[in-house]
Amino acid sequence: MSLCAPAISRAWLRACIVLLALLPTVPATAMPAHAAGTGLATIEARDPVSGAPMRAHVFYPTAARADAPAGIGGYQVDATPGAAIARDRYPLVLISHGQGGESLGHHDLATHLAAHGFVVAAVEHPRDNLRDPGGAGQPEVLFGRPRQISALLDHLLQAPEWRDRIDPHRIGMAGFSDGGYTGLVLLGAVPRFGRYLGYCRRQSQDRKTCDFVDRLVEDGGHASAEAFTRDLDGELHRWGAPADARIRAAFLMAPTSVPFDADGLAAVTAPVFVAYAEQDRILPPAENAGHLLALLPDGTGQLAVPDADHWVFLPTCPAAMAQAAPTICTDPPGVDRGAVHARVNARALAFFRETLVSQAGASARPEDPQVD
């Protein structure tokens, strides 16, 4: 629960509105495309919390070739919308965006994996996205998120157009920020939101997070913050068991980790990789990624991005978005977001090959790039 993010989400939303005003709405099947070997489809699954439709994008291997990126939602996406999926059975990676994000928010990671033999599905979490960010800090978001990933997985494994193209025994997930929290819960971690009370005593200068906690307590009519977090923890199974044993590995980017302690992480036995920004001002590593790595088993994969802030894990912003949301789109001096993404995407590919592909007897193709 990156509780500090409401103001940032509003900035991101303003950027989205600017982009939507500048760009015409074009049916996906009519858009130009670029990434040779990567297709793109928009699907709807069913939100297990509200019962309403839940949008997702699916990226997949294809034989299609194209000349230019597809302009979708203000992004230039290296995929061919509507292309036929190549006839094979692939490992699947599910992507969970951060608070107030969107299903295309990690499109470059998705296209990189798809171009190298994965199906990738990125959900847009209801009530916690660009267009509808109003559920931040609410149980239907905090505990709905992992159930939404599982519901998307159910949909893909049952839909005729996808079920024969996905290997149900080779499923992983990637998550950014609150999407990282989502991944940990899916692997069996149990959050304890009372840990935010200790966090706010230690990090009293983080007014965005701690004032937001206070507002949640007040708006919910709770007698105390302790009562609020106790009630919140009690909602964990309201929409069903949040862990999903089908997910066998998780690649986490700047994960929200404050709610987890050693007991809460005890059930996490699947492979985990943690990438984080060393100068993250939204989710300080000492309280989040570093705290998490200290509790996970020795040998857990990790990548620290020097000098970078939290938002470095989002793709390079289009010009209109960069102007509307400079906080999200501007990196500290010396940080090359494009170079960071090349490295992070390569690490993610290597991680999922090791955890989902090599164990099934497949090997990396010799022409693929090396990971530093």
Secondary structure, 3 states (H helix, E strand, C coil): CCCCCHHHHHHHHHHHHHHHHHCCCCCHHHCCCCCCCEEEEEEEEECCCCCCEEEEEEEEECCCCCCCCEEECCEEECCEECCCCCCCCEEEEEEECCCCECCCCCHHHHHHHHHCCCEEEEECCCCCECCCCCCCCCHHHHCHHHHHHHHHHHHHHHCHHHHCCEEEEEEEEEEECHHHHHHHHHCCCCCCCCHHHHHHHHCCCCHHHHHHHHHHHHHCCCCCHHHHHHHHHCCCCCCCCCCCCCCCCEEEECCCCCCCCCCCCCCCCCCEEEEEECCCCCCCCCCCHHHHHHHCCCCCEEEEECCCCHHHHCCCCCHHHHHHCHHHHCCCCCCCHHHHHHHHHHHHHHHHHHHHHHHHCCCCCCCCCCCC
